[in-house]
Amino acid sequence: MAEPRKIRIGVEMMEPFEGLTWAETARDLEDSGFSTMFAPDHLDEGFGPITAMATAAAATTSLHVATAVFAADFRHPAVLARELASIDLLSQGRLEVGIGAGYQVNDYNSSGVTMNVPKVRVDRMIEHVKVLKGLFGDEPFSFAGEHYTINELNGTPKPFTPGGPPIFVAGGGKRMLRFAARHANIIGVNPALSSSLDRAQSLPDALPNAIDEKFTWIRDAAGERFDQIEFHAWLKVAKVTADAHTEAEKLTGQYGTTTDEILASPVILIGSVDEILERLHERRERWGYSYYTIQQPAVDEFREVVRRLA
């Protein structure tokens, strides 16, 4: 039996910590033991993710950088592949490539980019990933799809990571997760969310029984490569507290369930440091989750959790 994966925690960052530059903030996260600095890809928050990742990588030596996540609709994969390969090469392999189908309605409405129905967005994202992976390879690459056509393009520069940086696909629907099971190195197993307008309705899809079903889809599609996949949870709620049940009680109306079910959800992490560590190990045992992302406001209270994990 393979050794359990080391549990690691990243942070989605919107801005530098107060009194620090972006580079200094990246070094602070690295020094505290956080695994990854994530940059969002929304038009109304955070820095441009390519510049944010490159700056953070240049300022550190072990911190990974990633997007949470690139919306495939916003950039042509032939152009994006070159930027990503450059960051991977210059950081000596510390890039993770988060790719999604796009879901934030405001991004589309404010930019004028057409927001197609979910099937079309997922179709485009699937082609996007295939083109990225092809251009990370050693040979000239061609592709003829419904959304992208590539003609004998030799992707340059070549990434530092053989075969290209890890592809990170997050989703909650069956089609997205089955694709990720066959093609992604890291899978974010989340509630199904076809657009940002569906957030409230998606909450019950984060409860344990729904997550069990998602992992059944992944296992069936992944086959022998299942054990090679790293599983990730984007934490909707992350809080260190001595009274986990009181905090969970605040969420029962939204989720329509008990506090015990809420505390067991992999997208919620509430409790004392000891309770949080126990929950992390339970989730790794039950589902295989070993990688989590917290939001910037939770960093200080999670520093001790990260220190204990190390």
C-alpha positions, -999 to 999 in steps of 0.1 A, spaced: 0 0 0 13 35 -9 22 59 18 -5 85 26 1 118 9 15 146 30 -13 170 39 -6 205 26 -25 238 28 -25 267 4 -39 302 6 -60 321 -19 -46 357 -17 -64 388 -29 -38 414 -18 -6 416 2 -7 414 40 -10 448 56 23 466 57 40 441 33 46 439 -4 33 411 -25 68 395 -26 72 399 12 37 383 16 48 353 -5 79 349 17 58 351 48 36 323 36 66 302 27 83 308 60 51 298 78 50 265 59 20 271 37 24 250 5 9 273 -22 -1 308 -29 -32 308 -51 -43 338 -73 -79 340 -83 -90 346 -119 -119 370 -115 -120 405 -131 -132 422 -99 -107 409 -73 -70 403 -68 -40 409 -92 -37 395 -127 -29 358 -119 0 354 -143 19 384 -129 9 375 -93 22 340 -97 54 350 -114 62 377 -88 55 353 -59 76 326 -75 105 350 -81 105 360 -44 106 325 -29 124 292 -32 99 265 -22 65 281 -23 42 267 -50 21 291 -71 -13 284 -87 -45 298 -100 -79 292 -84 -86 287 -113 -80 300 -148 -113 304 -167 -107 287 -200 -129 312 -218 -106 341 -210 -73 331 -227 -63 311 -258 -44 280 -247 -16 285 -272 -8 319 -256 -14 307 -221 8 276 -225 38 298 -232 33 320 -201 28 289 -179 58 271 -193 79 302 -186 67 304 -150 74 267 -145 108 270 -160 118 301 -141 105 288 -108 121 254 -114 89 234 -112 68 252 -86 37 260 -108 3 242 -106 -21 250 -135 -56 254 -122 -81 253 -151 -119 256 -149 -149 261 -173 -157 296 -159 -187 301 -136 -187 337 -123 -215 355 -141 -202 390 -132 -169 382 -150 -188 375 -182 -214 403 -179 -189 430 -171 -163 420 -198 -187 413 -226 -173 377 -230 -201 354 -240 -211 330 -212 -222 299 -230 -243 271 -215 -224 248 -192 -220 220 -218 -202 244 -242 -180 259 -215 -170 224 -203 -164 213 -239 -141 243 -244 -122 236 -211 -116 200 -221 -101 211 -254 -81 238 -235 -65 212 -212 -56 190 -242 -39 218 -260 -20 229 -229 -7 194 -223 2 190 -260 22 222 -261 41 213 -229 54 183 -248 87 179 -266 75 178 -301 55 201 -324 18 197 -316 -13 198 -338 -49 197 -327 -83 200 -345 -112 206 -322 -145 224 -322 -130 254 -303 -93 253 -310 -71 245 -340 -33 241 -336 -10 235 -365 24 220 -358 32 245 -330 63 237 -310 56 251 -276 84 273 -262 100 275 -238 98 239 -226 86 237 -190 110 226 -162 86 198 -152 88 168 -175 55 167 -194 45 201 -181 34 214 -147 6 196 -128 -29 202 -142 -54 210 -115 -91 206 -125 -118 215 -99 -154 205 -103 -184 188 -88 -204 175 -118 -200 139 -131 -187 149 -165 -161 173 -152 -149 149 -125 -147 120 -149 -126 141 -173 -104 152 -144 -100 116 -133 -85 107 -167 -64 138 -174 -56 159 -142 -28 155 -117 -48 173 -90 -86 172 -87 -106 197 -66 -137 177 -56 -162 204 -48 -200 209 -49 -214 211 -85 -217 247 -95 -227 255 -131 -227 293 -124 -222 317 -95 -260 321 -94 -264 286 -81 -242 289 -50 -271 285 -25 -286 255 -42 -252 238 -44 -245 237 -7 -260 203 1 -238 189 -26 -208 194 -3 -222 170 24 -205 136 29 -229 114 10 -227 136 -21 -189 135 -18 -189 97 -16 -208 96 -49 -183 120 -66 -154 98 -55 -172 67 -70 -173 85 -104 -136 94 -101 -125 59 -92 -145 44 -120 -130 68 -146 -95 69 -132 -89 32 -130 -52 24 -122 -42 60 -121 -64 68 -91 -36 65 -66 -15 89 -86 -41 117 -82 -39 144 -55 -73 154 -41 -80 190 -31 -108 208 -12 -115 246 -15 -126 254 21 -157 275 21 -155 279 59 -122 275 78 -121 286 114 -100 277 145 -123 277 175 -128 259 208 -166 255 201 -170 239 167 -206 229 172 -217 265 179 -200 276 147 -215 248 128 -249 256 141 -248 289 123 -246 269 90 -274 244 95 -301 266 79 -280 271 47 -271 234 44 -304 220 56 -287 194 78 -272 187 113 -241 202 128 -224 167 127 -229 165 89 -216 201 85 -185 193 105 -179 163 84 -181 181 51 -147 184 34 -153 220 23 -158 230 60 -130 229 85 -139 241 120 -125 232 154 -96 235 177 -62 229 163 -63 193 176 -98 187 162 -88 202 128 -58 179 126 -80 149 134 -105 159 107 -78 163 81 -65 128 88 -101 114 88 -108 130 54 -76 117 39 -85 82 52 -121 83 39 -117 101 6 -81 108 -1 -81 146 4 -46 158 13 -46 193 -2 -67 223 10 -71 260 3 -80 285 29 -89 322 23 -66 350 32 -85 361 63 -79 327 79 -41 327 76 -31 338 110 -54 313 129 -42 285 106 -4 291 111 -4 267 141 -22 241 121 4 243 94 32 242 119 18 210 135 13 194 101 50 199 94 
